[in-house]
Amino acid sequence: MSIVDAVDPKYSFLNSYHKRLGAKMVPFGGWEMPLAYPQGTVAEHLACRGDAVVFDVSHLGTVRLEGPGAFETLQRSFTNDLNKIAPGRAQYTHHLGQDGSVVDDIIVWWVSQQRFDVMPNASNTTSVISSIGGTDVTQDRTVLAVQGPAARTKLRAVFPAAAEVGRFKVVELEFEGTPVVVAGTGYTGEDGVEISVPNSAAEKLFGRILEAGIVPAGLGARDTLRLEAALPLHGHELGQGITPYQARLGWVVSMSKGDFIGRAALEAELAAGPSRLLFGVKGSSRQPMREHMELFAGGDQVGFSTSGNFSPVLGVGIALCLADPSLQEGTEVELRSGTRSIAGTVCPLPFVRKSS
């Protein structure tokens, strides 16, 4: 996903609600979505790390596959093995091109025996449908992500059953008589759940969540949170020419399950070894790092940054970089762009671990 200019953007069902809250709206993946609310991105970020926030993530796609052939279609199309899980579970997986590039990273919600809700990134919903079929139900529902160490405690006052849905579990529930699906998933590095609610009940649920003291947060905080947690963003750490192995996500690939799109290319890469790997760089100052900066070690360019920003928790700039596999943790490096140079050190990932 990346921010793009949208000629005819799509709108979340809660669009007008966000505007009433004073949100700054921006185009993102073909949608108009909140970037930040009046409290600002850093405040929203820290609220998620220390308390609880709610994101509207309705821009993510929902492609529904149903029927006896749905399981096999997904097995052939994606890298991970659904045999590792069962109905009532969620799974992170990749959709590859024949060259092994990650076309999209996806969460599959296995809702019931023959129903799968496939969740692609916003700008990739159409390409996923062209590959696997299914029904696009994206604009029929709203998805709210309640995240943070106090997320479950505060959500319990509003929707107790949703607060009990465990990590990577998927449960069909009712919110005041309206069927909803709740998954123990998220994109912040913190605990929480994502709630898929029909639009008819979305404003009511969102309002109740806010009344419970859960802070609204926008895409700005979502990006800095996922960066601190070293979670990949499509179009940055994943995309054309980038394979799961280069992104250190080989655990998403199941070579034991049989054939899938891109398998042959990954087998060849495994045999030769990845030509580059993802590393973390922690800056020595508050200067925010940015994407597309050149990475130097010992005077030689060894890679480039795929994402970068200021870390509100660490108080320094951080970046994810694709670089030569021989690069070692602890190496002093520089990120350069034009005349700008930022010193840093290769560090372990994630930059920030989940709050206790």
C-alpha positions in Angstrom: 0.0 0.0 0.0 1.1 3.5 -0.7 -0.4 7.0 -0.8 -1.5 7.6 -4.4 -3.4 10.3 -6.2 -7.0 9.0 -6.6 -9.1 10.4 -9.4 -12.3 8.8 -8.0 -11.5 7.8 -4.5 -13.6 5.4 -2.5 -14.9 6.4 0.9 -15.1 4.6 4.2 -18.7 4.5 5.5 -17.4 6.5 8.4 -15.9 9.3 6.2 -18.2 12.0 7.5 -17.7 10.9 11.1 -13.9 11.3 10.7 -14.4 14.8 9.3 -16.7 15.7 12.3 -13.8 14.6 14.6 -11.5 17.0 12.7 -9.5 14.4 10.9 -7.1 15.4 8.2 -8.1 13.3 5.2 -5.7 12.0 2.5 -5.8 9.8 -0.6 -4.5 6.3 0.2 -4.6 3.2 -2.0 -7.5 4.7 -3.9 -9.4 5.7 -0.8 -9.9 8.9 1.2 -8.8 8.0 4.7 -7.9 9.9 7.9 -4.1 10.7 8.3 -4.4 12.1 11.8 -6.9 13.7 14.1 -6.3 17.1 15.9 -4.2 15.5 18.7 -1.6 14.6 16.0 0.3 11.5 14.9 2.8 11.3 17.7 0.0 11.5 20.4 -1.9 8.8 18.6 1.2 6.7 18.3 2.0 6.9 22.0 -1.7 6.3 22.9 -1.4 3.0 21.1 1.8 2.0 22.8 0.6 3.0 26.2 -3.2 2.7 26.2 -5.7 2.0 23.3 -6.6 3.4 19.9 -9.0 2.6 17.2 -8.2 2.8 13.4 -10.7 2.7 10.6 -9.1 0.2 8.2 -12.0 -0.2 5.8 -9.7 0.6 2.9 -8.3 -3.0 3.3 -10.1 -5.3 0.9 -12.4 -8.2 1.8 -12.7 -10.8 -0.9 -15.0 -13.6 0.1 -14.5 -17.2 -1.1 -17.1 -19.8 -0.3 -17.9 -23.3 -1.3 -16.0 -26.7 -1.5 -13.3 -25.4 -3.9 -12.3 -22.4 -1.8 -9.6 -24.1 0.2 -7.8 -25.6 -2.8 -7.9 -22.3 -4.6 -6.2 -20.5 -1.8 -3.7 -23.3 -1.4 -2.6 -23.0 -5.0 -2.6 -19.2 -5.0 -0.8 -18.2 -1.8 2.5 -19.2 -0.1 1.4 -20.3 3.4 -0.3 -23.6 4.2 -3.9 -23.5 5.4 -3.5 -27.0 6.8 -1.5 -25.3 9.6 -4.7 -23.7 10.8 -8.5 -24.5 10.9 -11.8 -22.7 10.7 -11.9 -20.0 13.3 -8.3 -19.0 12.7 -6.5 -16.2 10.7 -3.3 -16.7 8.7 -0.7 -14.2 7.2 0.3 -15.2 3.7 1.8 -13.9 0.4 0.4 -13.7 -3.1 3.4 -14.0 -5.5 4.2 -13.3 -9.1 5.8 -16.1 -11.2 9.2 -14.4 -10.5 8.7 -14.8 -6.7 8.0 -11.1 -6.1 5.4 -10.4 -3.4 2.4 -9.1 -5.4 0.6 -8.6 -2.1 0.7 -9.6 1.6 -2.6 -10.8 2.8 -4.5 -12.0 5.9 -6.9 -14.8 5.4 -9.8 -15.1 7.9 -11.0 -18.7 7.8 -14.5 -17.8 9.1 -16.3 -21.1 8.8 -15.7 -24.5 7.1 -16.3 -23.3 3.6 -16.0 -19.5 4.0 -12.8 -17.5 3.7 -12.5 -13.7 4.0 -9.3 -12.8 2.2 -7.9 -9.4 3.2 -5.6 -7.8 0.6 -4.1 -4.3 0.7 -6.3 -1.5 -0.6 -4.8 -1.0 -4.0 -4.5 -4.8 -4.7 -8.0 -6.0 -4.2 -8.8 -6.1 -7.9 -5.6 -8.0 -8.8 -6.4 -10.6 -6.0 -9.9 -11.1 -7.4 -8.6 -11.6 -10.9 -6.3 -14.3 -9.5 -8.6 -16.2 -7.0 -12.1 -15.1 -7.9 -14.5 -14.6 -5.1 -16.9 -11.7 -4.2 -15.7 -8.3 -3.3 -17.6 -7.3 -0.2 -15.3 -4.4 0.8 -17.8 -1.6 0.6 -20.5 -3.5 2.5 -18.7 -3.4 5.8 -16.5 -1.3 8.0 -13.3 -2.7 9.7 -12.3 -1.2 13.0 -8.9 -2.1 14.5 -8.8 -1.6 18.3 -5.1 -1.8 19.3 -2.9 -1.2 22.4 -2.2 -2.8 25.8 -5.5 -1.5 27.2 -7.5 -2.4 24.0 -9.2 -5.4 25.4 -9.9 -3.9 28.8 -11.6 -0.8 27.3 -13.4 -2.8 24.6 -14.8 -5.1 27.2 -17.1 -2.3 28.4 -18.5 -1.9 24.9 -18.4 -5.3 23.3 -17.3 -7.9 25.8 -17.3 -10.9 23.5 -15.1 -9.1 21.0 -12.6 -8.4 23.7 -12.1 -12.1 24.4 -11.2 -13.1 20.8 -7.6 -14.4 21.0 -4.6 -13.7 18.9 -5.2 -14.9 15.3 -8.6 -16.3 16.2 -11.6 -15.5 14.1 -15.1 -15.5 15.7 -18.6 -14.8 14.3 -20.4 -12.7 17.0 -23.3 -10.2 17.3 -23.2 -6.6 18.3 -26.6 -5.6 19.5 -28.3 -8.0 17.1 -26.0 -7.3 14.1 -23.7 -10.2 12.9 -20.0 -9.2 12.9 -16.7 -11.0 12.5 -13.9 -10.4 14.9 -10.3 -11.4 14.4 -7.4 -11.2 16.8 -5.2 -9.4 14.3 -3.6 -6.0 13.8 -0.7 -4.0 12.4 0.8 -2.1 15.3 2.9 -4.6 17.2 0.5 -4.3 20.1 -2.4 -6.6 21.2 -5.9 -6.0 19.9 -8.6 -7.1 17.5 -10.1 -6.1 14.2 -13.9 -6.0 13.9 -15.7 -6.3 10.5 -19.1 -4.8 11.1 -21.9 -4.2 8.5 -22.2 -0.5 7.6 -25.6 -0.4 9.2 -24.1 -0.7 12.7 -20.7 0.9 12.0 -21.4 4.4 13.3 -23.0 3.0 16.5 -20.0 0.7 17.2 -17.4 3.4 16.4 -19.2 5.9 18.7 -19.4 3.4 21.5 -15.7 2.6 21.2 -14.8 6.3 21.4 -17.1 6.7 24.4 -15.1 4.0 26.1 -12.0 6.3 26.0 -10.4 4.6 23.0 -8.6 7.3 21.0 -9.1 7.6 17.2 -5.9 7.2 15.2 -5.0 7.7 11.6 -2.7 6.3 8.9 0.2 8.4 10.1 0.3 6.6 13.5 -0.4 3.3 11.8 2.7 3.7 9.7 5.0 4.8 12.5 3.7 2.0 14.7 4.2 -0.7 12.1 7.7 0.6 11.4 8.7 0.4 15.0 7.4 -3.1 15.0 9.3 -3.8 11.7 6.1 -5.0 10.0 6.4 -4.8 6.2 4.4 -2.4 4.1 3.5 -3.3 0.5 5.3 -1.1 -2.0 8.2 -0.6 0.5 9.5 -3.9 2.1 7.4 -6.0 -0.3 6.6 -5.6 -4.0 8.1 -5.9 -7.4 11.5 -7.7 -7.2 11.3 -8.3 -3.5 10.7 -11.9 -2.4 9.6 -13.3 1.0 13.1 -14.5 1.7 14.7 -11.1 1.0 12.1 -9.6 3.5 13.1 -12.2 6.1 9.6 -13.7 5.9 10.5 -17.2 4.8 8.2 -18.5 7.5 5.3 -17.4 5.4 6.3 -19.9 2.7 5.4 -23.6 2.9 7.4 -25.6 0.5 5.9 -28.8 1.9 2.3 -28.2 0.8 2.7 -28.6 -3.0 2.7 -26.2 -5.9 1.8 -22.5 -5.7 2.3 -19.5 -7.8 6.0 -18.4 -7.7 7.3 -21.6 -6.1 9.9 -22.4 -8.8 11.4 -18.9 -8.5 11.7 -19.3 -4.7 13.3 -22.7 -5.0 16.0 -21.2 -7.2 16.5 -18.3 -4.8 16.9 -20.7 -1.9 19.5 -22.7 -3.8 21.5 -19.6 -4.6 20.8 -17.6 -1.4 19.0 -14.3 -1.4 21.0 -11.4 -3.0 19.9 -9.0 -0.3 18.1 -9.0 3.1 16.1 -6.7 5.2 17.9 -4.9 8.1 17.0 -2.3 10.7 19.0 0.9 11.2 18.7 3.0 14.3 19.8 6.6 14.1 22.1 8.4 16.5 19.9 11.6 16.4 16.3 12.7 16.1 16.6 13.3 12.4 13.9 11.2 10.7 15.1 8.7 8.1 13.2 8.4 4.9 12.7 5.8 2.2 14.9 5.6 -0.9 18.0 6.8 1.0 21.3 5.1 0.0 22.9 3.0 2.7 26.7 3.1 3.2 28.9 1.0 5.4 32.7 1.6 5.4 32.4 4.0 2.5 30.7 1.6 0.2 27.0 1.6 -0.8 25.5 -1.7 0.5 21.8 -1.0 0.1 19.0 1.5 0.4 16.1 2.3 2.8 12.7 1.0 2.1 10.9 2.9 4.9 12.1 5.5 7.4 10.7 7.9 10.0 11.1 9.2 13.5 10.4 6.7 16.3 8.2 8.4 19.0 9.2 5.7 21.5 13.0 5.6 20.9 13.3 9.3 20.2 15.6 8.8 17.1 15.3 8.1 13.4 14.8 4.5 12.3 14.7 2.8 8.9 14.2 -0.6 7.3 16.8 -1.2 4.5 17.4 -3.9 1.9 21.1 -4.5 1.9 23.9 -6.9 1.2 23.4 -10.1 3.2 26.9 -9.9 4.7 25.9 -6.7 6.7 26.2 -7.4 10.4 24.3 -6.1 13.4 26.3 -3.4 15.3 27.9 -2.1 12.1 28.0 1.7 11.9 26.3 3.0 8.7 25.2 6.2 7.0 22.0 6.9 5.1 22.5 9.5 2.4 20.2 11.5 0.2 21.8 14.3 -1.8 23.9 16.3 0.6 22.0 14.9 3.6 23.6 12.2 5.7 22.3 10.5 8.8 24.5 8.3 11.0 23.2 5.1 12.5 23.8 1.5 13.5 22.5 -1.8 12.2 20.3 -3.1 15.0 18.1 -6.1 15.8 14.4 -6.1 14.8 11.8 -5.1 15.8 12.9 -1.7 16.9 10.2 -1.7 19.6 8.6 -4.8 21.2 5.0 -5.1 22.3 4.2 -3.3 25.5 3.9 -5.5 28.6 
